[in-house]
């Protein structure tokens, strides 16, 4: 009788171990699958970036994490992430193909002869500028500037120039970290 009980107990233990192993493998597979899906979404649909400089202050600050949207149309005033010299830069679109940009000595921007409303600019400055004005934005290109005009290296400099469409990662639209700064970006 004891032998039968021991055999039954051994079978139960063996079955319990198999069930646990199966549940553990299933859980691990689910976690790996979820992680892979998140990585794919972050890389191909909603790329995530950490702000590393101060050129977009006060809109974006160093250390904040932002989300991009790859599928959105880029318009004047939008903030974009783009590749430049194997780095990702984040700047605001000032002009698109065919627009005429003029920047006065005091840093005032004129777009097609009028001064755009730029409430996000922290202060006027000509900044690092080695191009001649008025400047016409070439076809399939974007003229970009940082919101902190005195420190931003952007389309005013031939080191960056106008941004080609194929170098654009996407439109920056959401601040996700730190938690206290979570929200849409304007």
PyMOL commands that set and color helices and strands:
alter all, ss='L'
color gray80, all
select helices_A, chain A and resi 2-44+165-167+179-181
alter helices_A, ss='H'
color red, helices_A
select strands_A, chain A and resi 48-50+65-69+79-84+87-95+100-103+109-111+135-136+141-145+163-164+168-177+183-184
alter strands_A, ss='S'
color yellow, strands_A
deselect
rebuild
show_as cartoon
